[in-house]
């Protein structure tokens, strides 16, 4: 029963998307750009709403099925919690070792628009970059290790 309902919902959303896309194509690029410059986005808004609905449904289903699978597979729950803890540890370590801007950089390097970035904003961005670098190194090492292990086992 749920499968039939989901198919009908998918069909309705798909048809709405096709209709709104047809309206956009029929209107033409130049008219849409001119209307957008004037502040009128009424022709594009319905398609964007359909896209947001689809994104929300996909995220909802992913979260529901992941949580359902975690609680039905308790060994997977342990591994997932270990992974989440390791990721949180990387984020915390990255934030702690990141530094805010010193006076030489604060003269305009950390500006967005007319507003200067605060020290905490700079520290969060720095922590995010450090976490990104750490995770890249971990991913590269794990790929190399996996490739070497596969080669040795053959």
Secondary structure, DSSP 4 states (H G I P E B T S, - for coil): -HHHHHHHHHHHHHHHHHHHHHHHHHH-HHHHHHHHHTT--HHHHHHHHHHHHHHHHHHHHHHHHHHHHHHH-HHHHHHHHHHHHHHHHHHHHHHHH-----TTTTTTTTEETTEEPPHHHHHHHHHHHHHHHHHHHHHHHHHHHHHHHHHHH-
